[in-house]
Amino acid sequence: MSKGIVTRLRLSSLRLRLVVVFALVALTAAVAASGIAYWLNREAVLTRTQDGALNDFRQEMQNRAATLPLRPTQDDLRRTAELMATGSANYQVLLLGERDAGKPIVGASDPDDFTLADVPRSLREAVDTERPVTEANPYPYHLFWQRTERNGTPYLVGGTRVDGGGPAGYMFKSLAAEKADLNSLAWSLGIATALAVAGSVLLAQVAATTVLRPVHRLGEAAKQLGEGKLDTRLRVTGADELADLTRTFNSAAESLQKKVADMSAREESSRRFVADMSHELRTPLTALTAVTEVLEDEQDSLDPMIAPAVALVVSETRRLNNLVENLMEVTRFDAGTARLVLDEVDIADQITACIDARAWLDAVDLDAERGIVAPLDPRRLDVILANLIGNALKHGGSPVRASVRTEDDELVIAVRDHGPGIPEDVLPHVFDRFYKASASRPRSDGSGLGLSIAMENALIHGGSITAANSVGEDGAVDGAVFVLRLPLDASGITREVQTRSSQGEVEEA
């Protein structure tokens, strides 16, 4: 059996179960039919042989043994037994009489083949028992028989007694020929059973193929549908249940395609709205930013009653500006237009520049070996670092520590704080958009997009970010740890992104 057939007939397959069921049903039916046929033929053969031999023996006892004198000699018994055994029934005869009262004598047709010891005791007792003569039982003695076996050969032993004090006679017939015939019949029925099972297996294969081919096509279509090929449809043939199932699948696929198209259209509309809104907000925000910068420069000379309001306007304008920038960045990620611009980056210098640009030098401990260089997008790496370190400074506790190391072909940057840590119910959502932590981590004035954008920038590099809690020596939570992993060579990722982008542009065109 080839590997392909073994694979198709795996233990969990419906094909194998159908074959097994067909085979079991055929085997049961064939064995039952063969058993009944064997039993009927066995009884017929044995009954025919048995009745023929016993009837002939009864007739011989009436014709020959009944003519013997009341006190026969042993020679009389022997000659009569030999005459009785010469018939067509082919059995041996043993006659048992009495020379005098209480002095039995035996005459056998073949003393070497059949003796009194071959007659079962129970049969002799039944033959010697005299029964009362009544209307229902006109004879005191009856013919009895029994099947026995000697040296592996079956025999029929029968016996009766002549009424009126005559001798008792026993016949001994071999059933070896009948046994051979029955063995041949058993072999024939066994071969017929095997052929029936083999035929049922072939029939099951044909039936399974007929039934499972549409199911297999339906499975392949469902797989293609799951892979995003929403235009997958199946050709409907016939009017059975499988055809109804195929129609249902086509209807479900069509409905799913329509719903996905509607959702995609709504998502694209929403994305375009956010992008347009963000773009439209940039012009007034630019003007507001310029005005707030002037107000911030003049803040010291303003009326003390107005200064807090000016400070609030300045901070909220900056926050709004950051929110718009973040929304535009998110829109680019959703639209698939984000691009990597790779450059050889010294990781230690990049982190130092990020911290220095935001005046975090005194709040962050940097553990980075000089000379670790990787082809990365400096701007996106800066966004990732600013979000991770800024998040640690806002929500965690000092000191914040940033460490850099390499593992195999990966760059690993860990940012750890010493704050209260991240609640277990918050950990799965820290990178969700617009997600804010619970009261155990104070609500910030951020947009809720920072960590999400950091994750998107890591993913476009072919990397990832994980969040976890750090446990101290006493077993208590001692701050949160964000681990950034980036490939040391992102050039392959860049080519793949560019290829996907080109294909998308062709499809849109």
C-alpha positions in Angstrom: 0.0 0.0 0.0 1.5 3.3 -1.0 2.1 6.2 1.3 -0.7 8.2 -0.4 -3.3 5.6 0.3 -2.1 5.3 3.9 -2.5 9.0 4.3 -5.9 9.0 2.8 -7.0 6.1 5.0 -5.7 7.7 8.2 -7.5 6.5 11.4 -9.6 9.7 11.7 -10.7 9.8 8.1 -14.4 9.3 7.1 -13.2 7.1 4.2 -11.7 4.6 6.5 -14.7 4.5 8.7 -17.0 3.9 5.7 -14.8 1.1 4.5 -14.7 -0.5 8.0 -18.5 -0.2 8.4 -19.1 -1.7 4.9 -16.6 -4.5 5.7 -18.1 -5.3 9.1 -21.6 -5.3 7.7 -20.5 -7.6 4.8 -18.5 -9.8 7.1 -21.4 -10.1 9.5 -23.9 -10.9 6.7 -21.5 -13.3 5.0 -20.6 -15.1 8.3 -24.3 -15.4 9.2 -25.3 -16.6 5.8 -22.3 -19.0 5.7 -23.0 -20.3 9.2 -26.7 -20.9 8.4 -25.8 -22.6 5.1 -23.2 -24.8 6.8 -25.5 -25.8 9.6 -28.4 -26.6 7.2 -26.1 -28.6 4.9 -24.4 -30.3 7.8 -27.8 -31.4 9.3 -29.0 -32.5 5.9 -25.9 -34.5 5.1 -25.7 -36.1 8.5 -29.4 -36.8 8.7 -29.5 -38.4 5.2 -26.5 -40.6 6.0 -27.8 -41.4 9.5 -31.3 -42.2 8.4 -30.1 -44.3 5.5 -27.8 -46.3 7.7 -30.2 -46.8 10.6 -33.1 -47.7 8.3 -30.9 -50.3 6.5 -29.7 -51.6 9.9 -33.3 -51.9 11.2 -34.3 -53.8 8.1 -31.3 -56.1 8.4 -32.1 -56.8 12.0 -35.6 -57.8 11.1 -34.6 -59.9 8.1 -31.5 -61.6 9.5 -31.0 -61.2 13.2 -34.6 -62.0 14.0 -34.2 -65.4 12.2 -31.5 -66.6 14.5 -32.3 -69.2 17.2 -33.0 -68.1 20.7 -29.6 -69.6 21.8 -27.3 -68.9 18.8 -23.7 -70.0 18.6 -20.9 -67.5 18.2 -20.5 -68.6 14.6 -24.1 -67.9 13.9 -23.8 -64.4 15.3 -20.5 -63.8 13.3 -21.9 -65.1 10.0 -25.1 -63.0 10.4 -23.1 -59.9 11.3 -20.9 -60.4 8.2 -24.0 -60.7 6.0 -25.6 -57.6 7.5 -22.4 -55.6 6.9 -22.2 -56.5 3.2 -25.0 -54.1 2.4 -24.6 -50.8 0.5 -24.8 -48.7 3.8 -21.1 -49.7 4.5 -21.2 -50.2 8.2 -19.8 -52.7 10.7 -22.1 -54.9 12.7 -21.8 -56.5 16.2 -24.4 -59.0 17.4 -24.7 -59.8 21.1 -26.6 -62.9 22.2 -26.6 -65.5 25.0 -25.3 -69.1 24.7 -26.9 -69.9 28.0 -28.6 -67.7 30.6 -26.1 -65.1 31.9 -23.4 -66.3 29.3 -23.2 -63.6 26.6 -21.5 -64.2 23.3 -20.5 -61.7 20.7 -20.3 -61.9 16.9 -18.7 -59.1 14.9 -18.4 -58.5 11.2 -14.8 -57.2 11.7 -13.5 -57.7 15.3 -10.4 -55.6 14.4 -12.5 -52.6 13.5 -15.6 -52.8 15.8 -15.8 -54.3 19.3 -18.2 -54.0 22.2 -15.8 -51.5 23.8 -16.6 -49.1 21.0 -20.3 -49.0 22.0 -21.0 -46.2 24.5 -22.3 -47.5 27.8 -25.3 -45.1 27.7 -26.3 -46.5 24.3 -26.1 -50.1 25.6 -28.2 -49.3 28.6 -30.8 -47.6 26.4 -30.9 -50.6 24.0 -31.2 -53.2 26.8 -34.0 -51.3 28.6 -37.4 -53.0 28.0 -40.3 -50.6 28.0 -43.9 -51.5 28.7 -46.1 -52.2 25.7 -49.0 -49.8 25.5 -51.2 -48.3 22.8 -48.7 -45.4 22.5 -45.7 -47.8 22.6 -46.3 -51.0 20.7 -42.7 -52.3 20.9 -40.7 -53.1 24.1 -37.4 -52.3 22.4 -36.4 -49.3 20.2 -33.6 -48.3 17.9 -31.2 -45.8 19.5 -28.2 -44.0 18.0 -25.4 -41.8 19.0 -22.6 -39.9 17.3 -19.1 -40.5 18.7 -15.5 -40.0 17.8 -12.5 -42.3 17.7 -9.0 -41.1 16.8 -10.3 -37.9 15.4 -12.8 -39.7 13.1 -16.6 -39.2 13.7 -18.7 -42.4 13.8 -22.4 -43.2 14.0 -23.2 -45.9 16.5 -26.8 -47.4 16.5 -28.3 -50.3 18.4 -31.5 -52.2 18.9 -32.7 -55.6 20.2 -34.9 -58.2 18.6 -38.3 -58.5 20.3 -39.1 -61.7 22.1 -35.6 -62.4 23.5 -33.5 -62.2 20.3 -30.0 -60.8 20.1 -29.0 -57.2 20.4 -27.4 -55.6 17.4 -25.1 -52.6 17.0 -23.9 -50.9 13.9 -20.8 -48.8 13.6 -20.5 -46.4 10.6 -17.7 -44.1 9.8 -18.7 -40.5 9.0 -15.2 -39.5 7.6 -16.6 -39.0 4.0 -19.3 -36.7 5.3 -16.8 -34.8 7.4 -14.5 -34.3 4.4 -17.5 -33.1 2.4 -18.5 -30.7 5.2 -14.9 -29.4 5.4 -14.9 -28.7 1.7 -18.2 -26.9 2.1 -16.7 -24.9 5.0 -13.7 -23.9 2.9 -16.0 -22.9 0.1 -18.1 -20.8 2.3 -15.0 -19.2 3.9 -13.7 -18.3 0.5 -17.1 -16.9 -0.5 -17.1 -14.9 2.8 -13.6 -13.5 2.0 -14.7 -12.6 -1.5 -17.8 -10.9 -0.2 -15.7 -8.8 2.3 -13.3 -7.9 -0.4 -16.1 -6.9 -2.7 -17.7 -4.9 0.1 -14.4 -3.0 0.6 -14.2 -2.2 -3.1 -17.8 -1.1 -3.0 -17.1 1.0 0.1 -14.2 2.6 -1.7 -16.4 3.5 -4.7 -19.2 4.7 -2.4 -16.8 6.7 -0.2 -15.2 8.3 -3.3 -18.7 9.2 -4.6 -19.8 10.7 -1.3 -16.5 12.2 -0.2 -15.4 13.8 -3.4 -18.0 16.6 -3.0 -17.2 16.8 0.7 -13.5 17.2 -0.2 -14.2 19.9 -2.7 -16.3 21.6 -0.1 -13.5 21.4 2.4 -11.0 22.9 -0.1 -13.4 25.7 -0.9 -13.9 26.4 2.8 -10.1 26.5 3.1 -9.8 29.0 0.3 -12.6 31.0 1.8 -10.7 31.1 5.1 -7.6 32.3 3.2 -9.5 35.3 2.0 -10.5 34.1 -1.5 -14.1 35.3 -1.0 -15.1 34.8 -4.6 -14.8 31.0 -4.2 -17.8 29.1 -5.4 -18.7 25.5 -6.1 -20.6 24.1 -9.1 -23.9 22.6 -8.0 -24.7 19.2 -9.5 -27.6 16.9 -8.7 -30.5 17.4 -6.3 -29.4 15.4 -3.3 -28.3 16.6 0.2 -24.8 17.3 -0.9 -26.2 19.6 -3.6 -28.2 21.4 -1.0 -25.1 21.7 1.1 -23.2 23.1 -1.8 -25.9 25.7 -2.5 -25.8 26.6 1.2 -22.1 27.1 1.0 -22.3 29.2 -2.1 -25.0 31.3 -0.5 -23.0 31.7 2.7 -19.8 32.6 0.7 -21.8 35.2 -1.3 -23.2 36.7 1.9 -19.8 36.8 3.5 -18.2 38.4 0.5 -20.9 41.1 0.5 -20.5 41.7 4.2 -16.7 41.9 4.0 -17.0 44.2 1.0 -19.4 46.4 2.9 -17.1 46.4 6.0 -14.1 47.1 3.9 -15.9 50.0 2.2 -16.9 51.4 5.6 -13.4 50.9 7.0 -11.9 52.6 4.0 -14.4 55.4 4.3 -13.6 55.8 8.0 -9.8 55.6 7.3 -10.2 58.3 4.6 -12.3 60.4 6.9 -9.6 60.2 9.7 -6.9 61.0 7.2 -8.8 63.9 5.7 -9.7 65.2 9.1 -6.1 64.9 10.3 -4.9 66.6 7.2 -7.4 69.4 7.5 -6.6 70.0 11.2 -2.9 70.4 10.4 -3.4 73.9 8.9 -5.2 75.5 11.8 -3.0 73.6 14.2 0.1 75.1 12.6 -1.3 78.5 13.2 -2.4 77.7 16.7 1.1 76.2 17.5 2.7 79.4 16.3 0.4 81.5 18.4 0.9 79.3 21.5 4.7 79.5 21.1 4.4 83.3 21.1 2.1 83.2 24.2 4.5 80.8 25.9 7.4 83.2 25.3 5.4 86.0 26.8 3.9 83.9 29.6 6.2 85.5 32.3 4.9 89.0 31.4 1.2 88.1 31.4 -1.3 88.9 34.1 -1.0 86.1 36.8 -4.8 85.5 36.4 -4.3 84.8 32.6 -1.0 82.8 32.8 -2.6 79.5 33.9 -5.1 79.7 31.0 -2.3 80.4 28.6 -0.3 77.4 30.0 -3.4 75.2 29.5 -3.9 76.4 25.9 -0.2 75.7 25.2 -0.3 72.2 26.6 -3.6 71.2 25.0 -2.5 72.6 21.7 0.6 70.4 21.8 -1.5 67.4 22.9 -3.9 68.0 20.0 -1.0 68.4 17.6 0.5 65.1 18.9 -2.9 63.4 18.5 -3.2 64.5 14.9 0.3 63.3 14.1 -0.5 60.0 15.7 -3.8 59.6 13.8 -2.0 60.3 10.5 0.6 57.7 11.4 -2.0 55.1 12.3 -3.9 55.9 9.1 -0.7 55.2 7.1 -0.3 51.9 8.8 -3.9 50.9 8.2 -3.7 52.0 4.5 -0.4 50.0 4.1 1.5 53.0 2.9 4.0 53.1 5.7 7.6 52.6 4.4 10.9 51.8 6.0 13.8 54.1 5.2 16.8 52.1 6.4 20.1 53.5 7.5 23.0 52.1 9.5 22.2 53.0 13.0 24.4 52.9 16.1 21.9 51.8 18.7 23.7 53.4 21.7 23.9 56.7 19.9 20.3 56.5 18.7 19.0 55.9 22.3 21.2 58.7 23.7 19.9 61.1 21.1 16.3 60.1 21.8 16.8 60.7 25.5 18.7 63.9 25.1 16.2 65.4 22.7 13.5 65.0 25.3 15.6 66.1 28.3 15.4 62.6 29.9 19.2 62.2 30.5 18.9 62.6 34.3 15.9 60.2 34.5 17.1 57.3 32.4 20.0 54.9 33.0 21.4 53.6 29.8 23.2 50.3 29.5 24.2 50.0 25.9 27.5 48.7 24.5 29.0 50.9 21.8 29.5 49.6 18.3 26.2 47.7 17.9 25.1 48.8 14.4 22.0 47.6 12.5 20.2 48.7 9.4 17.0 50.2 10.8 14.7 53.1 10.2 16.1 55.8 12.5 12.8 57.8 12.7 10.7 54.8 13.5 13.2 53.5 16.0 13.1 56.9 17.7 9.3 56.8 17.8 9.5 53.3 19.4 12.0 54.4 22.0 10.3 57.6 22.8 7.0 55.8 23.5 8.5 53.0 25.6 10.7 55.3 27.7 8.1 58.0 27.9 5.5 55.5 29.0 7.9 54.2 31.7 8.6 57.7 33.0 4.9 58.6 33.1 3.4 55.5 34.5 6.3 53.8 36.2 8.8 54.9 38.8 12.4 56.0 38.8 14.9 54.9 37.9 14.0 53.9 34.3 16.7 51.7 32.8 17.2 51.0 29.1 19.5 48.1 28.2 20.7 46.8 24.8 22.0 43.4 23.9 22.1 41.0 21.0 20.7 37.5 20.9 21.5 35.4 17.8 20.2 37.5 14.9 18.1 39.8 17.0 18.6 43.2 18.7 17.0 43.3 22.1 16.2 46.5 23.8 14.6 46.3 27.3 13.0 49.3 29.1 12.3 48.8 32.8 10.8 51.0 35.4 10.3 50.6 39.2 6.6 51.5 39.4 3.6 49.5 40.6 3.7 47.3 37.5 0.9 46.5 35.1 -2.3 44.8 36.3 -2.8 41.3 34.9 -6.1 42.3 33.3 -4.4 45.2 31.6 -1.4 43.3 30.2 -3.2 41.8 27.2 -4.4 45.3 26.1 -1.4 47.6 26.6 -0.8 47.7 22.9 -4.5 48.3 22.0 -5.4 51.6 20.4 -6.9 54.2 22.8 -6.6 51.8 25.7 -5.9 53.5 29.1 -4.8 51.6 32.1 -7.0 51.4 35.2 -6.7 53.4 38.4 -3.7 51.4 39.5 -1.7 53.1 36.8 -2.7 56.8 36.7 -4.6 58.1 33.7 -2.2 60.1 31.5 -2.8 63.0 29.2 -1.7 60.9 26.2 -3.8 59.9 23.3 -3.8 56.2 24.0 -2.0 55.5 20.7 1.6 55.6 21.7 2.2 52.0 22.5 0.1 50.9 19.5 2.2 53.0 17.2 5.3 51.6 18.8 4.1 48.1 18.1 3.2 48.9 14.5 6.7 50.4 13.9 8.3 47.2 15.5 6.1 45.0 13.3 7.0 46.8 10.1 10.7 46.1 11.0 9.8 42.4 11.4 10.1 42.6 15.1 7.9 42.7 18.2 7.3 44.2 21.6 6.3 42.3 24.7 5.2 43.7 28.1 5.5 42.0 31.4 6.0 42.7 35.1 9.4 42.4 36.8 9.4 40.5 40.1 11.8 41.4 42.9 13.6 39.1 45.2 10.8 39.2 47.7 8.4 38.0 45.1 6.5 41.3 44.8 6.1 43.2 41.5 8.9 45.7 41.0 8.0 47.6 37.9 7.1 46.9 34.3 9.5 45.6 31.5 8.9 46.3 27.8 11.2 44.3 25.5 11.7 45.3 21.9 13.1 42.7 19.5 14.2 43.7 16.1 16.1 41.8 13.4 19.7 42.8 13.0 19.2 42.8 9.2 15.8 44.2 8.1 16.7 44.5 4.4 14.7 41.4 3.6 11.7 42.8 5.4 12.0 46.0 3.4 12.0 44.1 0.1 9.0 42.1 1.2 7.0 45.2 2.2 7.9 46.9 -1.1 6.9 43.8 -3.1 3.5 43.6 -1.3 3.0 47.3 -1.8 3.7 47.0 -5.5 1.3 44.1 -5.9 -1.4 46.1 -4.1 -0.9 49.1 -6.3 -1.2 46.8 -9.4 -4.4 45.3 -8.0 -5.8 48.7 -7.3 -4.9 49.9 -10.7 
